[in-house]
């Protein structure tokens, strides 16, 4: 299977990435089948070879998550909501609902103040 992935290059701590098509069993920085673009995370610069990418995608190449995000930003793929996002958003909404219910419950309870006056007992002198 052909994967669209990022290949790291550049200096230490100054990484840049090439977007490449490679065999799924090959190493990350191994020899790619084809170079399809460039991404610099420091400057957010992205250059994509759209024709070659469309050709590879039509042949059935599978992008990694990072490459999918770049292609979605570049407009080559439709934005897809992943199942993990759906579950996470549902849990967040449920947590917000619970916290709102707790606040309402606290406001509805009448504040009962106890009489804190100290009763003095007559002393036996």
Secondary structure as GFF3:
##gff-version 3
##sequence-region A 1 125
A	DSSP	beta_strand	2	11	.	.	.	ID=ss1
A	DSSP	beta_strand	14	23	.	.	.	ID=ss2
A	DSSP	beta_strand	34	40	.	.	.	ID=ss3
A	DSSP	beta_strand	45	48	.	.	.	ID=ss4
A	DSSP	alpha_helix	50	58	.	.	.	ID=ss5
A	DSSP	beta_strand	62	63	.	.	.	ID=ss6
A	DSSP	alpha_helix	65	74	.	.	.	ID=ss7
A	DSSP	alpha_helix	83	108	.	.	.	ID=ss8
###
